[in-house]
Amino acid sequence: MNAGIKSQTGKKEQERLFLLNPYQKEAEAKILRKLGNKVIPDKTVLFSFSGGQQPDSGTIGGVNVIGSELVEFAGGMAIEYELEHEPEFKEGDSVMIKLDWEKRLKLMRLHSAAHIAFFIFKEVSELEDNIGSNVSSNKARLDYAFNENISGFLAETEEKCNALINEGHEIKIWEEKQDEESGKEPVRHWKCLEWDMPCSGLHVRNTKEIGRIRLKRANIGKGKERLEVLLAE
């Protein structure tokens, strides 16, 4: 799995450790660039927004991270983090990057649960018009273009989701390789049983880790329905 960003010279500039091991909670990193309260480390355990998944919370050198974005750096793209205030450490210094693990675990559980709910809801309702999705540490959501109330589908969908989750199925992440000439990064996929979809977010390794979920309906406007996925804790 390609977890690094390379410069034009081929030197690896930043390692996205969360792609290799989403269970890693901290890492020592070297600061490659510092501009005020914005820093780029050579490696990171902190996920930035992608695949509809909320970014991680954590600290770099003991300072809270309040934002992140992909920026051009060293001939490639790197995650730059915005800190709560300008840190005392300098470019070239080694610092500890620490993850808010409780939030990360909720995000991974809900993200995998959302994919399972998507496929089972599709079987139960026969709805194909998924128009949006998002995963936060409180809940995940799936939006549909639909003129009727989806409440009638929820009980069966929730029961089937929880039954499958409790069976303990393996969740795999695999990469679809791109043509080297395209210059594009490999496309990451989420796979469980026969279900497979492109996804650049983070996930648990087994459905058992999700625990029980509950589903809730929300109306978000004319011709739109929202399926919310929550952890039943």
C-alpha positions in Angstrom: 0.0 0.0 0.0 1.4 3.4 -1.0 1.5 5.4 2.2 4.1 7.9 1.3 4.4 11.1 -0.8 7.5 11.4 -3.0 9.2 14.5 -4.2 10.4 15.0 -7.8 13.7 13.5 -6.8 12.0 10.3 -5.6 12.7 11.0 -1.9 9.9 10.1 0.4 8.7 13.3 2.1 5.7 12.2 4.2 4.4 8.9 5.3 0.7 8.5 6.0 1.0 5.9 8.7 -2.8 5.7 9.2 -3.0 4.0 5.7 -0.6 1.3 6.8 -2.0 0.8 10.3 -5.2 2.8 11.3 -4.7 1.4 14.9 -1.4 3.2 15.4 -1.9 5.9 18.0 1.3 7.9 18.0 4.6 8.4 16.1 7.8 10.4 16.4 8.1 12.7 13.4 10.5 15.3 12.0 9.1 18.7 11.1 9.8 19.4 7.4 8.1 22.8 7.2 6.8 25.3 9.7 4.9 28.5 8.7 3.6 30.1 11.9 1.1 27.7 13.4 1.0 25.5 10.2 3.4 22.5 10.0 4.2 19.6 7.7 5.7 16.5 9.5 7.6 13.8 7.6 5.2 11.2 8.9 1.8 11.3 10.5 -0.9 9.2 12.3 -3.5 11.9 11.9 -6.1 11.4 9.1 -7.1 14.4 7.2 -10.6 14.8 5.6 -11.1 12.3 2.8 -13.8 9.9 1.6 -16.5 11.9 3.5 -14.8 11.0 6.8 -14.2 13.7 9.4 -10.5 14.5 10.2 -8.8 13.1 13.3 -8.1 15.1 16.5 -4.8 15.0 18.2 -1.6 16.8 19.1 1.7 17.6 17.4 4.5 18.4 19.8 1.9 18.7 22.6 -0.1 21.4 20.7 -3.7 20.7 19.6 -4.4 20.3 15.9 -7.4 22.4 14.8 -7.3 21.9 11.0 -5.6 20.1 8.1 -5.4 20.2 4.4 -3.5 18.8 1.4 -1.0 21.2 0.0 1.7 21.1 -2.6 5.1 20.3 -1.1 8.4 19.0 -2.4 7.0 18.1 -5.8 4.0 16.2 -4.4 1.1 16.7 -2.0 1.5 16.6 1.8 -0.9 17.0 4.7 -0.3 20.4 6.4 -1.7 20.7 10.0 -3.0 23.9 11.6 -2.2 24.1 15.3 -4.0 25.9 18.1 -1.1 28.3 18.4 2.4 28.7 17.0 4.5 25.9 18.6 8.0 26.4 20.1 9.5 23.6 18.1 11.4 24.5 14.8 11.8 23.0 11.3 14.1 20.0 11.6 13.0 19.2 15.2 11.6 15.8 16.2 8.2 15.8 17.9 5.6 13.3 19.0 2.3 13.2 17.1 -0.5 11.7 19.2 -4.0 10.6 18.1 -7.3 11.1 19.9 -7.9 7.3 19.7 -11.4 7.3 21.2 -12.6 9.6 18.3 -10.7 7.6 15.7 -12.2 4.3 16.8 -15.7 5.8 16.6 -15.0 7.1 13.1 -13.7 3.7 11.9 -16.7 1.8 13.4 -19.2 4.2 11.9 -17.6 4.3 8.5 -17.6 0.6 8.2 -21.2 0.5 9.5 -22.3 3.1 7.0 -21.0 0.9 4.1 -22.8 -2.1 5.5 -26.0 -0.1 5.9 -25.7 1.3 2.4 -25.6 -2.2 0.8 -28.3 -3.7 3.0 -30.6 -0.7 2.7 -30.2 -1.0 -1.1 -31.3 -4.6 -0.9 -34.3 -3.8 1.3 -35.5 -0.6 -0.3 -34.2 -1.1 -3.9 -33.1 2.6 -3.8 -30.1 3.3 -5.9 -30.1 7.1 -5.9 -27.5 7.7 -3.1 -26.6 11.4 -3.5 -24.3 12.0 -0.6 -22.7 10.7 2.6 -20.6 11.8 5.6 -19.0 10.2 8.6 -18.4 12.1 11.9 -17.6 10.7 15.3 -21.3 11.0 16.4 -23.0 9.5 13.4 -22.8 8.6 9.7 -25.3 9.6 7.1 -26.5 8.4 3.7 -28.6 10.8 1.6 -31.1 9.7 -1.1 -33.1 11.3 -3.8 -36.6 10.0 -2.9 -40.0 11.5 -2.6 -41.4 9.2 0.0 -40.7 8.5 3.7 -38.0 5.8 4.2 -39.1 4.9 7.7 -40.8 1.8 6.5 -37.5 0.3 5.5 -35.5 1.0 8.7 -36.6 -1.9 11.0 -35.7 -4.6 8.5 -32.5 -2.9 7.5 -31.3 -2.4 11.1 -32.1 -6.0 12.0 -30.1 -7.3 9.0 -27.2 -5.0 9.6 -26.9 -6.0 13.3 -27.1 -9.7 12.4 -24.4 -9.4 9.8 -22.2 -7.3 12.1 -22.5 -9.8 14.9 -21.3 -12.6 12.6 -17.8 -11.2 12.6 -16.8 -10.8 9.0 -13.4 -9.6 7.9 -13.1 -6.1 6.4 -10.3 -5.7 3.9 -8.7 -2.6 2.3 -7.1 -3.1 -1.1 -5.7 -0.8 -3.8 -6.7 -0.6 -7.5 -3.5 0.2 -9.2 -3.3 3.1 -11.7 -1.4 3.3 -14.9 2.1 4.7 -13.9 1.9 7.2 -16.7 -1.3 8.7 -15.3 0.5 10.1 -12.3 -2.5 9.3 -10.1 -2.4 7.6 -6.8 -3.9 4.1 -6.5 -7.6 4.0 -5.7 -8.3 2.4 -2.3 -11.3 0.0 -1.9 -13.3 -1.2 1.1 -14.4 -4.9 0.8 -16.6 -7.1 3.1 -18.0 -10.4 1.8 -19.1 -9.7 -1.8 -19.4 -6.0 -1.2 -16.8 -3.7 -2.7 -16.6 0.1 -3.1 -14.0 2.8 -3.6 -13.2 4.5 -0.2 -10.3 6.6 1.0 -11.4 6.5 4.6 -10.4 4.3 7.6 -12.1 1.2 8.8 -12.1 -1.5 11.5 -10.7 -5.0 10.6 -13.8 -7.0 11.5 -17.5 -6.2 11.7 -17.6 -7.4 15.3 -15.6 -4.3 16.3 -18.6 -2.1 15.2 -20.9 -3.3 17.8 -24.7 -2.8 17.6 -26.0 0.1 15.5 -29.3 1.9 15.2 -30.8 3.6 12.2 -32.7 6.9 12.1 -34.6 8.7 9.4 -34.3 12.5 8.7 -36.0 14.6 6.1 -33.6 17.1 4.6 -35.9 18.8 2.0 -38.4 18.1 -0.7 -37.4 14.9 -2.6 -34.6 14.1 -0.3 -34.3 11.5 2.6 -31.5 10.9 5.0 -30.5 7.6 6.7 -28.5 8.2 9.8 -26.3 5.5 11.3 -25.5 5.6 15.0 -23.7 3.4 17.5 -26.1 1.9 19.9 -24.1 2.7 23.0 
